[in-house]
Amino acid sequence: MKTDPNTSTDISFDDFQAQILGDYRLAVLSRECSILGRREVLTGKAKFGIFGDGKELPQLAMAKAFQKGDFRSGYYRDQTFMMALGHLNPKAFFHGLYATTDISKEPMSAGRQMGGHFMTHSINEDGTWKNLTKQKNSSADISCTAGQMPRLLGLAQASQFYRNVEGIDQYKFSNKGNEVAWGTIGNASTSEGHFFETFNAAGVMQVPMVISIWDDAYGISVPAKFHTTKSDISEILKGFQRDEENKGFEILKVPGWDYTALIHAYENASDIAREEHVPVMIHVTELTQPQGHSTSGSHERYKDAERLEWERENDCNKRFREWILDKNISTEEQLNEIEKSCKQEVRNAKQEAWSEFLIPHRENKKVLVQLLNNAASKSPNRVFITKILNDLIAIKEPLKKDLASHARKALRYLIGESTNAKLELQNWINQFVNQSQIKFSSELFSELPNKATNIKEVKAIYDSEPEKIDGRMVLRDNFDALFSKYPEALVFGEDTGNIGDVNQGLEGLQKKYGKYRIADTGIRETTIIGQGIGLAMRGLRPIAEIQYLDYILYAIQTLSDDLATLRYRTVGKQIAPLIIRTRGHRLEGIWHSGSQMGGLIHLLRGIYILTPRNMTQAAGFYNTLMKGNEPAIVVESLNGYRLKEPKPNNLGEFCTPIGVVETMKKGTDITILSYGSTLRIVLKVTKDLQEVGIDAEVIDAQSLLPFDLNHDVVKSLQKTNRLLVVDEDVPGGCSAYLVQHIMENQKGYQYLDSAPQTLTAKAHRPAYATDGDYFSKPNEEDIFEKVYEIMNESDPNNYPKLR
C-alpha cells in the first residue's frame, strides 16, 4: 500500500509561495462560509446546513489533479473542492443555503436542493450538450449516503468506452478516454452496500476512477468501530490491492492534514487512473469535523474531551497554517491579513446574497399591500382583511409562502363581491402562484420541443403476406438496426452479452458489435443502473438490462433518488437519457412475476414507464426513445418472446408513441382498459362476452408514465358509459392510478352510468405454477364475470345474475 509517491515538479519559490497562499486563502474562505452558514441556520434564515469544514486540505489537493473533462460524483461536504475549481463562490454558497430560486444566483439547483449539493451545467438552454471536455464537471449530488457511488461507475466506464470503441463522435464528450471520474464519500458511508457493490465492480471492470474517503472517525454520532471492521476501511480492502499477477485497485492512505503528502497522493492517483485505466482509492485519514455533523446537533454531545482536544490540535487548516509558518513560506502578519480579508469577504457575500434573495419578495409585498388596501376599503369584511394586511406588513423579510398565503386567505373574505379590487387581487394571486409554482415544479420531464412525447408515431410497415417470426426475433433484428444506426449505443446486463440475454433478444449481437457495446455484467442491479446513469451523463446512449422486473427492486433507490430526480433537481441542466430494459408479468412464483407497477409509477416520477403488449410495440418504444433524450423503463412481456408476430420491413424506424393509448377493439357497452400480458387475456375474453351480447371496447394503456395525454379513454366512456380497469398489480396499485387519471384529469365521471371498477391481482405476490397464476391474478373467467356483473347491475333483465 503506497502512501507517499514522489511525483512533484520543481517550481520557483515565488510560484510555490503563491500556490500555497492561494490554497490557504481558499481553505480559510471555505471555513468561514461553514462557520457563518451554521449561524444563518441557527438564526432561522436557512432551514438546514451541512458543511465541508475539516475537509478543506484534501479537497484542495484533489482539485489540483482534476482536469478538464473529468467528472466528480461526490457528496455534500465538497464545497472547498468546488470553490477550488471556480464553480462556487461565497455568495452562491449563501444563495444555496437560502434556497434562492434564481439559477443565475444559485446555479447548483435553483433552490431545489439544500445547500452543499453541487453540480455543473452540461446542457445549454436549447437542450444541446455543452462541450464537456472544455470544462471541469460535477454530476449533481444527492443526499442519500453512498447514493453517489453507482453513477460514479458509469462516469468512469464512459472513458473506457471512448478509448476502446471505434466510430464514435467524441467531440464534446471525451479526449480518447483520458478523463477520470472522481468520487468522494465519508468513511461511515462506506458501510453502505452501494459502496461495496461499486468498489467491486470497478475492480472487475478496471475503469479510471479515483475514490476519496474522507475519514473523520465518525458517522454522525457513531464512531468508526461501529461502522467498519477494524475501524479502517483501507485495511479491510487490502485484498483489492493490485499486484503483478492480478488486476485490482491501487490503494493509497494519507493523513488529511499533510499538505505535501496529499498533493503527491492525488497527482499519483490521477496519473494511474488516467493513463492506465486502473481504479484508485485514497483513504484520507485523521480528518475532523470542527462544527459537528450538521446544524441539527452538536458534536460535544457525543465526543469526549480528549477527542475534542485532538480535533482542535489536528484541524487540517490549523496544521496547514503551522506548516506554512514552519517552512518560512509566509509570516504571521500575512496569514492574519488573509484570514481577516476572508472573514470580511464571506460576511459581505452573506449580506449581499440575503439582500438579493429578499428583493423580489419585498417588491411583490409592496404590490400586494396596495391590492389588499384597495380590497379592504370597498369590502364589508374590511376588519378581517385589514388584520391580514397588518400581519403581512409586520413580516420584514417575507418569503413567497408568506405572500401567497396572506393573499389567498384575504380572498376568502371577498366571496360574493364583484369589485375591480377583488378582480385585481384574483389576477395577482393567479399570476403569482403560477409563476412561483413553476420555480418548484418544472423539468420533471423534458419541456423542450424534441421531448419524447412529441415524437410522432411511425407505423410498422409489412409485406402483403408478412413472415411470422418469434417476438424475440423482432426485438433482436430491431436492436441490430439500432446499434448500426447509433454507434454511441450500448447495452449491458446479466447474461446480456455472450448468450444475447435470457430470451435471446440480443442473440449474436456481441459477435457483431463487440464486448464493449454488448456486454455482460456481474449480478449487481444497483450498479448496472449506475453504469447507465454515468454513461448517459457523458453523451452515450446506454440500455441497462435488469433481467427480470422483480429484480429492479435491488436498484429502486438509485432509480428513484438519482435518475428520476436528475433533470428536476438540476432544472434541466443535466440529463441522463438511460433506457432500462426489463421483462415481467404473468410468469409463475413470488419473485418472477414482475407486476409491482403501482410502486414504480409512484417512486419513479421523472422516468417514462412503458408497458408494450408485444415485442413489436416494445421495439417501437426503443426506436422512439433513441430519438429523444429522456430516461425510460420498457417492460417487455415475459411470456411473449416465443409468440409469433409479423416481421416489419422498417426495423429501427417505426415508432410507438409515448403517452398514447391504443384502441384494440371497438365496442359500445363497456370500456376495458389494460396493458401488457393481461391485455391479451382481455382480448380473448371479448369473444366470449360477445356470445352473451356484451360488446366491449378494449384499450391498451401502453404507456403508464405518462398516461393517455390525448384523453382518448374519456372519449370511449362518452360512448360506453362504463369502465373496468384490468390489472395484474395488487389492489390499489396501478389500477388506482389509472382510475384517478380518468376520473379526475379527464373528468370521466360525468359520463358513467355505474361506478368505475377495477379487477386486480390478489393482495399477495403470485403463487407458483399454473394454478398459482390462475388464483393469484385476473384470469379469463374473472374478467368475464366482472364485466357481466357490471352489466347485470345496470340491466338485470337482459343480464340475469350469473353466480
C-alpha positions in Angstrom: 0.0 0.0 0.0 1.7 3.2 -1.2 1.5 6.3 1.0 3.9 8.9 -0.4 4.6 8.6 -4.1 7.2 11.2 -5.3 5.7 12.9 -8.4 6.1 16.6 -7.7 7.7 19.0 -10.1 10.2 21.8 -9.3 8.8 25.3 -9.4 10.2 28.7 -8.4 9.8 29.9 -4.8 7.6 32.8 -5.8 5.3 30.5 -7.7 5.4 28.0 -4.9 4.5 30.6 -2.3 1.7 32.0 -4.4 0.3 28.5 -4.8 0.5 27.8 -1.1 -1.0 31.1 0.0 -3.8 30.8 -2.6 -4.6 27.4 -1.2 -4.6 28.7 2.3 -6.8 31.6 1.3 -9.3 29.1 -0.2 -9.2 26.9 2.9 -9.9 29.8 5.2 -12.6 31.2 2.9 -14.4 27.9 2.8 -14.1 27.5 6.5 -15.6 31.0 7.1 -18.5 30.0 4.8 -19.1 27.0 7.0 -19.0 29.0 10.2 -21.2 31.7 9.1 -23.5 29.3 7.3 -24.2 27.5 10.5 -25.1 30.7 12.2 -27.5 31.6 9.4 -29.3 28.3 10.0 -29.4 28.8 13.7 -30.9 32.3 13.3 -33.6 30.9 11.1 -32.6 32.4 7.7 -31.9 28.9 6.3 -33.6 25.6 7.0 -30.6 23.2 7.4 -26.8 23.2 6.9 -24.3 20.5 6.4 -20.8 21.8 5.6 -17.3 20.8 4.5 -15.3 22.2 7.4 -12.5 19.9 8.3 -12.1 18.5 4.8 -10.6 21.6 3.1 -7.0 20.5 2.6 -7.6 17.2 0.8 -10.2 18.8 -1.4 -7.6 21.4 -2.5 -5.2 18.6 -3.4 -7.9 16.8 -5.3 -8.8 19.9 -7.2 -5.1 20.3 -8.4 -5.2 16.8 -10.0 -8.7 17.3 -11.5 -8.6 18.2 -15.2 -11.0 19.5 -17.9 -13.3 16.7 -19.0 -13.1 14.9 -15.6 -16.3 14.3 -13.6 -16.9 14.4 -9.9 -19.6 12.2 -8.2 -19.4 13.4 -4.6 -21.4 14.3 -1.6 -22.4 17.3 0.4 -19.1 18.2 2.0 -17.1 19.1 -1.1 -17.6 22.9 -1.0 -13.9 23.6 -0.9 -13.3 21.4 -4.0 -16.0 23.3 -5.9 -14.5 26.6 -4.8 -11.1 25.5 -6.0 -12.5 24.6 -9.4 -14.1 28.1 -9.6 -17.6 26.7 -9.7 -18.7 28.1 -6.3 -18.1 31.4 -4.6 -19.3 32.6 -1.2 -22.3 34.5 -2.5 -23.5 31.5 -4.4 -22.9 29.4 -1.3 -25.3 31.5 0.7 -27.8 31.6 -2.1 -27.8 27.8 -1.9 -28.3 28.0 1.8 -31.3 30.4 1.4 -32.8 28.3 -1.5 -32.9 31.2 -4.0 -34.9 30.1 -7.0 -32.9 32.1 -9.5 -30.5 29.7 -11.2 -28.2 32.6 -12.2 -27.6 33.2 -8.5 -28.0 29.6 -7.2 -26.5 27.6 -10.0 -26.5 24.3 -8.2 -30.2 23.6 -8.2 -32.1 27.0 -8.1 -33.1 26.2 -4.5 -34.5 22.7 -5.2 -31.9 21.0 -3.0 -30.4 22.0 0.3 -27.0 23.7 0.3 -23.9 21.6 -0.2 -25.3 19.8 -3.2 -23.2 20.6 -6.2 -23.2 20.3 -10.0 -22.1 21.9 -13.2 -24.2 22.6 -16.2 -24.0 20.0 -19.0 -26.9 21.2 -21.1 -27.5 24.5 -23.0 -30.8 26.4 -22.9 -31.9 24.8 -26.2 -31.2 21.3 -24.8 -27.9 20.7 -26.7 -24.8 19.4 -24.9 -22.1 21.8 -23.7 -18.6 20.7 -24.6 -17.8 18.7 -21.5 -14.2 18.3 -22.4 -13.7 22.1 -22.1 -14.9 22.3 -18.5 -14.4 20.6 -15.2 -17.6 18.6 -14.5 -19.6 17.7 -11.4 -22.6 15.3 -11.6 -25.5 16.6 -9.4 -25.3 15.4 -5.8 -27.9 13.6 -3.8 -28.2 13.4 -0.1 -28.6 9.7 0.2 -25.5 8.2 1.8 -23.4 6.3 -0.8 -26.0 7.1 -3.4 -23.3 8.9 -5.5 -21.4 5.7 -5.9 -23.3 3.8 -8.6 -23.3 6.6 -11.1 -19.5 7.0 -10.4 -19.0 3.6 -12.1 -20.7 4.7 -15.3 -18.9 8.1 -15.4 -15.6 6.1 -15.3 -16.8 3.5 -17.7 -17.5 6.1 -20.3 -13.8 6.9 -20.6 -13.1 3.2 -21.1 -15.8 3.1 -23.8 -14.5 6.2 -25.6 -10.9 4.8 -25.5 -11.7 1.4 -26.8 -14.7 1.7 -29.3 -14.2 2.9 -32.8 -16.6 5.1 -34.8 -18.0 7.3 -32.0 -18.1 11.0 -32.4 -16.2 12.0 -29.2 -16.5 15.7 -29.7 -17.9 17.4 -26.6 -17.6 14.2 -24.5 -14.1 12.8 -24.4 -10.5 13.1 -25.4 -9.8 9.5 -26.3 -10.9 8.3 -22.9 -8.4 10.3 -20.8 -10.9 11.5 -18.3 -11.1 10.4 -14.7 -14.2 10.0 -12.6 -13.6 11.3 -9.0 -15.8 10.0 -6.2 -15.9 11.3 -2.7 -17.6 9.7 0.3 -17.5 9.8 4.1 -15.9 6.9 5.9 -19.1 5.9 7.6 -21.0 5.7 4.3 -18.6 3.1 3.1 -20.7 0.7 5.2 -23.5 1.0 2.6 -24.0 -1.7 0.0 -23.8 0.8 -2.8 -20.1 1.5 -1.9 -19.1 -2.2 -1.8 -21.0 -3.0 -5.0 -19.4 -0.1 -6.8 -16.0 -0.9 -5.5 -16.1 -4.5 -6.5 -17.5 -3.6 -10.0 -14.8 -1.0 -10.6 -12.1 -3.6 -9.7 -13.6 -6.1 -12.1 -14.1 -3.6 -14.9 -10.8 -1.7 -14.5 -12.2 1.8 -15.1 -10.5 5.2 -14.5 -11.9 6.1 -11.1 -10.5 7.7 -8.0 -12.5 7.3 -4.8 -11.6 9.6 -1.9 -12.8 8.6 1.5 -12.9 11.5 4.0 -12.3 9.7 7.3 -13.1 11.8 10.4 -13.6 8.6 12.5 -17.4 9.2 13.0 -20.7 8.7 11.2 -22.9 11.4 12.7 -22.6 10.5 16.4 -21.4 6.9 15.9 -17.6 6.2 16.0 -15.9 4.2 13.2 -15.7 0.9 15.3 -19.5 0.5 14.8 -19.3 1.2 11.1 -16.2 -0.6 9.8 -14.4 -3.8 10.7 -11.1 -3.0 12.3 -12.3 0.7 12.2 -10.2 1.1 9.0 -11.7 0.8 5.5 -8.4 0.6 3.6 -7.2 -2.1 6.0 -10.2 -4.3 5.2 -10.0 -3.6 1.4 -6.3 -4.6 1.1 -7.4 -7.7 -0.8 -8.4 -5.4 -3.7 -4.8 -4.1 -4.0 -3.4 -4.9 -7.4 -0.2 -6.8 -7.8 2.0 -8.1 -10.6 -0.3 -11.1 -11.2 -3.8 -9.7 -10.5 -5.7 -6.6 -11.6 -7.4 -4.6 -8.9 -7.2 -1.2 -7.1 -4.3 1.0 -6.3 -4.9 1.9 -2.6 -3.3 5.0 -1.1 -3.5 6.2 2.5 -2.6 9.7 3.6 -3.3 12.0 6.6 -5.8 14.7 5.8 -3.6 17.4 7.4 -0.4 16.7 5.4 -0.4 19.1 2.5 2.6 17.7 0.6 1.6 14.1 1.1 -1.9 14.9 -0.2 -0.5 16.7 -3.3 1.7 13.7 -4.1 -1.1 11.2 -3.5 -3.6 12.9 -5.7 -1.0 13.5 -8.5 -0.1 9.8 -8.4 -3.8 8.7 -8.3 -4.6 10.9 -11.3 -1.7 9.5 -13.3 -2.5 5.9 -12.6 -6.2 6.2 -13.3 -5.8 8.5 -16.3 -3.0 6.6 -18.1 -3.5 3.0 -17.0 -7.3 3.0 -16.5 -6.8 1.5 -13.1 -9.2 2.4 -10.2 -7.6 4.1 -7.2 -8.8 4.5 -3.6 -7.4 7.3 -1.5 -8.1 6.8 2.2 -7.8 10.3 3.7 -7.4 9.8 7.5 -7.2 11.9 10.6 -9.7 14.5 9.5 -12.0 16.4 11.8 -15.5 18.0 11.9 -15.0 21.3 13.7 -18.7 22.0 13.9 -20.0 18.5 14.1 -22.1 16.6 11.6 -24.7 19.2 10.7 -26.7 22.1 12.2 -29.2 19.6 13.7 -27.0 18.9 16.7 -23.7 19.5 18.5 -20.8 17.0 18.4 -20.0 17.9 22.0 -22.8 15.6 22.9 -21.0 12.5 21.7 -17.3 13.3 21.6 -15.3 13.2 24.8 -13.0 16.0 25.9 -9.9 14.1 24.7 -11.3 13.7 21.2 -12.4 17.3 21.0 -9.0 18.5 22.0 -7.4 16.2 19.4 -9.6 17.6 16.8 -8.7 21.2 17.7 -5.0 20.4 17.5 -5.2 18.4 14.3 -7.7 20.6 12.3 -6.3 20.5 8.8 -6.4 24.3 8.4 -4.6 24.7 11.7 -1.9 22.2 10.7 -1.6 23.8 7.3 -1.1 27.2 8.9 1.6 25.8 11.2 3.4 24.1 8.3 3.4 27.4 6.3 5.0 29.2 9.2 7.4 26.4 10.0 8.7 26.3 6.4 9.0 30.2 6.3 6.6 30.3 3.3 4.8 33.3 4.9 4.7 35.4 8.0 2.1 35.5 10.9 1.1 39.0 9.7 0.5 37.9 6.1 -1.7 35.0 7.3 -3.6 37.2 9.7 -4.3 39.6 6.8 -5.5 36.7 4.7 -7.8 35.5 7.5 -9.2 39.0 8.1 -9.9 39.6 4.4 -11.6 36.2 4.1 -13.9 36.9 7.1 -14.9 40.2 5.5 -15.4 38.7 2.1 -17.7 36.0 3.4 -19.6 38.4 5.6 -20.2 40.7 2.6 -21.2 37.8 0.4 -23.7 36.7 3.0 -25.3 40.1 3.3 -25.4 40.6 -0.5 -27.0 37.1 -1.0 -29.6 37.7 1.6 -30.4 41.1 0.2 -30.7 39.7 -3.4 -32.9 36.9 -2.0 -35.3 39.4 -0.4 -35.5 42.0 -3.2 -38.2 40.3 -5.4 -40.2 39.3 -2.3 -40.2 42.8 -1.0 -41.2 44.2 -4.4 -44.1 41.7 -4.5 -45.1 42.6 -1.0 -45.4 46.3 -1.9 -47.8 45.4 -4.7 -49.8 43.0 -2.6 -50.1 45.5 0.3 -51.7 48.0 -2.1 -54.0 45.4 -3.5 -55.2 44.4 0.0 -55.7 48.0 0.9 -57.9 48.5 -2.1 -59.9 45.4 -1.4 -60.4 46.2 2.3 -61.6 49.8 1.5 -64.5 48.5 -0.5 -65.4 45.4 1.4 -67.9 44.9 4.2 -65.3 42.5 5.6 -62.8 45.3 5.9 -61.9 44.4 9.5 -60.8 40.9 8.7 -58.9 41.8 5.5 -57.2 44.6 7.4 -56.0 42.2 10.0 -54.4 40.0 7.3 -52.9 43.1 5.8 -51.3 44.2 9.1 -49.9 40.7 9.7 -48.3 40.9 6.3 -46.9 44.3 6.8 -45.3 43.1 10.1 -43.2 40.5 8.1 -40.0 42.3 7.4 -38.3 39.5 5.5 -41.2 37.8 3.6 -41.0 34.5 1.7 -43.0 33.5 -1.3 -45.1 31.4 1.0 -46.0 34.4 3.2 -47.2 36.4 0.2 -49.3 33.6 -1.3 -50.8 32.6 2.0 -51.9 36.0 3.1 -53.3 36.9 -0.3 -55.3 33.7 -0.6 -56.7 34.0 2.9 -57.8 37.5 2.2 -59.6 36.4 -0.9 -62.0 34.3 1.2 -63.4 37.5 2.7 -64.3 38.7 -0.8 -66.6 35.8 -1.7 -69.7 37.1 -3.3 -68.3 40.6 -4.0 -67.9 42.0 -7.6 -65.4 44.8 -7.5 -62.4 45.8 -9.5 -60.3 45.5 -6.4 -61.3 41.8 -6.0 -60.6 41.1 -9.6 -57.1 42.7 -9.4 -56.4 40.6 -6.3 -57.6 37.4 -8.0 -55.4 38.1 -11.0 -52.4 38.9 -8.8 -52.8 35.6 -6.9 -53.2 33.6 -10.1 -50.2 35.1 -11.7 -48.0 34.9 -8.6 -48.9 31.3 -7.7 -48.4 30.2 -11.3 -45.0 32.0 -11.7 -43.9 30.7 -8.3 -45.1 27.1 -8.8 -43.0 26.7 -11.9 -39.9 27.5 -9.9 -40.5 24.4 -7.9 -42.3 22.1 -10.4 -40.7 22.4 -13.8 -38.4 20.0 -15.6 -39.7 16.7 -14.1 -39.7 15.6 -17.7 -38.3 17.4 -20.7 -40.1 20.5 -21.7 -38.2 21.0 -25.0 -39.8 20.7 -28.4 -37.9 17.4 -29.1 -39.2 15.7 -25.9 -40.1 12.0 -26.4 -43.9 12.6 -26.1 -43.6 14.9 -29.2 -42.1 12.2 -31.4 -44.7 11.2 -33.8 -45.9 7.6 -34.3 -44.4 5.8 -37.3 -46.3 2.7 -38.2 -44.6 -0.6 -38.7 -44.7 -1.5 -42.4 -45.4 -5.1 -43.6 -45.4 -7.1 -46.7 -48.8 -8.1 -48.0 -48.2 -11.5 -46.5 -45.6 -10.9 -43.8 -43.4 -13.6 -42.4 -44.4 -14.6 -38.9 -41.5 -14.9 -36.5 -40.9 -15.2 -32.8 -41.4 -11.9 -31.0 -37.9 -12.0 -29.6 -36.6 -12.1 -33.2 -38.4 -8.8 -33.9 -36.6 -7.3 -30.9 -33.2 -8.8 -32.0 -33.4 -7.5 -35.5 -34.6 -4.1 -34.4 -31.7 -3.9 -31.9 -29.4 -4.8 -34.7 -30.7 -1.9 -36.7 -30.4 0.5 -33.7 -26.8 -0.5 -33.0 -25.9 0.0 -36.6 -27.7 3.4 -36.7 -26.4 4.7 -33.3 -22.6 4.0 -32.8 -22.9 5.6 -29.3 -25.5 3.0 -28.2 -24.5 0.1 -25.9 -26.3 -2.5 -23.8 -25.2 -4.4 -20.8 -26.6 -6.6 -18.1 -26.7 -10.1 -16.6 -26.4 -12.7 -19.4 -26.8 -9.8 -22.0 -23.5 -10.3 -23.9 -22.4 -13.7 -24.7 -25.8 -15.5 -24.9 -27.7 -12.4 -26.0 -29.9 -12.2 -22.9 -32.0 -14.9 -21.3 -34.6 -14.7 -24.0 -32.2 -14.2 -26.9 -33.4 -10.8 -27.8 -29.8 -9.8 -28.4 -28.7 -13.1 -30.0 -25.5 -12.9 -31.9 -25.1 -9.1 -31.5 -21.9 -9.3 -29.3 -20.1 -11.0 -32.1 -21.1 -8.3 -34.5 -20.7 -5.2 -32.3 -18.1 -6.3 -29.7 -17.9 -6.9 -26.0 -17.9 -3.1 -25.1 -21.2 -2.5 -26.8 -23.0 -5.7 -26.0 -21.7 -6.6 -22.6 -22.2 -9.0 -19.7 -22.1 -7.7 -16.1 -22.0 -9.3 -12.7 -25.1 -9.9 -10.6 -25.4 -6.3 -9.3 -28.5 -4.4 -10.3 -27.8 -1.2 -8.5 -24.5 -0.6 -10.3 -26.0 -1.8 -13.6 -28.3 1.2 -13.3 -25.4 3.3 -12.0 -23.4 2.4 -15.1 -26.2 3.6 -17.2 -26.7 6.9 -15.4 -23.0 7.8 -15.7 -22.6 6.7 -19.3 -25.7 8.7 -20.3 -24.4 11.8 -18.5 -21.3 11.6 -20.7 -23.2 11.6 -24.0 -23.6 7.9 -24.7 -26.9 6.0 -25.2 -26.9 3.1 -22.8 -29.5 0.4 -22.4 -29.2 -1.2 -19.0 -30.8 -4.6 -18.7 -32.4 -5.7 -15.5 -33.0 -9.4 -16.1 -36.5 -9.5 -14.6 -38.7 -6.7 -13.4 -38.8 -8.2 -9.9 -35.0 -7.6 -9.6 -35.5 -3.9 -10.3 -36.2 -3.6 -6.5 -32.5 -4.0 -5.9 -31.9 -0.8 -7.8 -35.0 1.2 -6.8 -33.1 3.6 -4.6 -30.7 4.6 -7.4 -33.6 4.8 -9.9 -35.8 6.8 -7.5 -33.3 9.2 -5.8 -30.9 9.7 -8.6 -32.1 9.0 -12.1 -35.8 10.0 -11.6 -34.8 13.3 -10.0 -31.8 14.3 -12.1 -33.5 16.6 -14.6 -35.7 18.0 -11.9 -33.0 18.7 -9.3 -30.8 20.4 -11.9 -33.6 22.4 -13.5 -32.8 20.6 -16.8 -29.1 21.4 -16.7 -28.1 17.7 -16.5 -29.7 14.8 -18.2 -29.2 11.0 -18.3 -31.2 9.5 -21.2 -30.9 6.0 -19.9 -33.1 3.2 -21.2 -33.8 0.4 -18.8 -34.8 -2.8 -20.5 -36.5 -5.4 -18.4 -39.2 -8.1 -18.6 -42.0 -9.2 -16.4 -45.7 -10.1 -16.0 -47.6 -13.4 -16.0 -44.9 -15.9 -15.2 -45.1 -18.0 -12.1 -44.0 -17.5 -8.5 -43.5 -14.8 -5.9 -40.2 -13.4 -7.4 -40.6 -14.0 -11.1 -44.0 -12.4 -12.0 -43.0 -8.8 -12.0 -46.1 -6.7 -11.5 -45.2 -4.1 -8.9 -46.2 -1.4 -11.3 -48.0 0.7 -8.7 -44.8 1.1 -6.7 -42.8 2.0 -9.8 -45.1 4.7 -11.2 -45.1 6.5 -7.8 -41.5 6.1 -6.9 -40.1 6.9 -10.4 -41.8 10.1 -11.4 -39.4 11.6 -13.8 -38.8 8.3 -15.8 -41.2 7.1 -18.5 -42.7 3.7 -17.7 -43.8 1.8 -20.8 -45.6 -1.5 -20.9 -45.8 -2.8 -24.5 -48.2 -5.7 -25.2 -45.8 -7.4 -27.7 -42.3 -7.2 -29.0 -43.1 -5.0 -32.0 -44.6 -2.4 -29.7 -41.5 -2.7 -27.5 -39.2 -2.3 -30.4 -41.1 0.8 -31.4 -40.6 2.3 -27.9 -36.9 1.7 -28.2 -36.8 3.5 -31.6 -38.8 6.4 -30.1 -36.6 6.7 -27.1 -33.4 6.7 -29.2 -34.7 9.8 -31.0 -35.2 11.6 -27.7 -33.0 12.4 -24.6 -35.0 11.1 -21.6 -34.9 8.1 -19.3 -37.4 5.3 -19.6 -38.2 1.8 -18.4 -39.5 -0.6 -21.0 -41.2 -3.7 -19.5 -41.3 -6.5 -22.1 -44.0 -9.1 -21.7 -42.1 -12.1 -20.3 -44.4 -14.7 -21.9 -44.4 -13.1 -25.3 -41.0 -13.8 -26.6 -42.0 -17.0 -28.4 -45.4 -15.8 -29.7 -45.5 -15.2 -33.4 -45.5 -11.7 -34.7 -45.4 -10.4 -38.3 -41.9 -9.0 -39.2 -41.9 -5.3 -40.0 -39.9 -4.1 -43.0 -38.8 -0.8 -41.4 -36.9 -2.1 -38.4 -35.2 0.6 -36.4 -37.5 3.2 -37.9 -41.1 2.6 -36.7 -42.0 4.4 -33.5 -44.5 3.6 -30.8 -45.8 6.9 -29.4 -45.3 7.7 -25.7 -48.3 8.8 -23.7 -50.8 7.5 -26.2 -53.3 4.7 -25.7 -54.4 2.4 -28.5 -57.9 1.1 -29.0 -57.6 -2.6 -29.8 -61.2 -3.4 -30.3 -64.2 -1.1 -30.6 -67.3 -1.6 -28.7 -70.4 0.1 -27.3 -71.2 -1.5 -23.9 -68.2 -1.1 -21.7 -64.6 0.2 -21.8 -62.0 -2.2 -20.6 -58.5 -0.7 -20.1 -55.5 -2.9 -19.5 -51.8 -3.3 -20.6 -49.0 -5.8 -21.1 -49.6 -9.5 -21.0 -53.0 -9.2 -19.3 -54.3 -7.3 -22.3 -54.1 -10.5 -24.4 -56.3 -12.2 -22.0 -58.8 -9.4 -22.1 -58.9 -9.5 -25.9 -59.6 -13.2 -25.8 -62.4 -12.8 -23.3 -64.2 -10.2 -25.5 -65.1 -13.0 -27.9 -66.9 -14.9 -25.0 -68.6 -11.6 -24.0 -70.0 -11.1 -27.5 -71.7 -14.5 -27.2 -73.8 -13.2 -24.4 -74.5 -9.9 -26.1 -71.8 -7.7 -24.5 -69.8 -5.5 -26.9 -66.7 -4.4 -25.0 -64.2 -1.7 -26.2 -60.7 -2.7 -25.3 -57.9 -0.1 -24.8 -54.2 -0.8 -24.4 -52.7 1.8 -22.0 -49.2 1.0 -23.4 -47.6 4.0 -21.6 -48.2 4.3 -17.8 -46.0 7.3 -17.2 -47.2 9.4 -18.9 -50.7 8.1 -19.4 -53.2 9.0 -22.2 -52.1 12.5 -22.9 -54.8 12.8 -25.6 -57.6 11.8 -23.2 -58.8 9.0 -25.5 -60.2 6.9 -22.7 -62.8 9.5 -21.8 -63.8 9.6 -25.5 -64.5 5.9 -25.2 -66.5 6.5 -22.0 -68.7 9.0 -23.7 -69.9 6.1 -25.8 -69.9 3.1 -23.4 -70.6 4.9 -20.1 -68.9 2.1 -18.2 -65.3 1.5 -17.1 -63.3 -1.5 -16.0 -59.5 -1.4 -15.4 -57.9 -4.9 -15.5 -54.5 -5.0 -13.9 -52.2 -7.7 -12.6 -50.8 -5.4 -9.9 -52.1 -5.5 -6.4 -55.4 -3.8 -5.4 -55.0 0.0 -5.2 -51.8 -0.2 -7.3 -51.5 0.8 -10.9 -55.3 0.4 -11.4 -56.0 3.1 -8.8 -53.5 5.4 -10.6 -55.3 4.8 -13.9 -58.7 5.4 -12.5 -57.6 8.6 -10.8 -56.3 9.9 -14.1 -59.5 9.0 -16.0 -61.9 10.3 -13.3 -60.0 13.5 -12.2 -57.8 14.5 -15.1 -60.1 13.5 -17.8 -63.4 14.2 -15.9 -64.6 10.8 -16.9 -67.0 10.5 -14.0 -69.6 12.7 -15.8 -70.1 10.1 -18.5 -70.6 7.0 -16.3 -73.8 5.2 -15.6 -72.2 3.0 -13.0 -69.2 3.2 -10.7 -65.8 2.7 -12.3 -64.4 -0.6 -11.2 -61.0 -2.4 -11.1 -60.1 -6.1 -11.4 -56.7 -6.7 -10.0 -54.4 -9.5 -8.7 -54.8 -10.6 -5.2 -53.1 -8.6 -2.4 -50.3 -11.2 -2.1 -47.5 -12.0 -4.5 -48.3 -14.6 -7.2 -48.2 -18.2 -6.1 -46.1 -20.7 -8.1 -47.2 -22.8 -11.1 -50.1 -22.6 -13.4 -52.7 -22.9 -10.7 -50.8 -20.2 -8.7 -51.1 -17.8 -11.6 -54.8 -18.6 -12.1 -55.7 -18.0 -8.5 -53.4 -15.0 -7.9 -54.0 -12.8 -11.0 -57.0 -12.0 -13.1 -57.9 -14.9 -15.4 -60.3 -15.3 -18.3 -63.2 -16.3 -16.0 -62.6 -13.4 -13.6 -62.7 -10.9 -16.4 -65.8 -12.4 -18.0 -67.7 -12.5 -14.7 -66.6 -9.0 -13.6 -67.8 -7.5 -16.9 -71.0 -9.5 -16.7 -71.6 -8.3 -13.1 -71.3 -4.7 -14.2 -73.8 -5.3 -17.0 -76.1 -7.2 -14.6 -76.2 -4.2 -12.3 -77.5 -1.8 -15.0 -79.7 -4.3 -16.9 -80.6 -7.3 -14.8 -83.3 -8.4 -17.2 -81.0 -8.9 -20.1 -78.1 -10.0 -17.9 -79.5 -12.1 -15.1 -77.3 -12.9 -12.1 -74.5 -15.3 -13.0 -73.4 -16.7 -9.6 
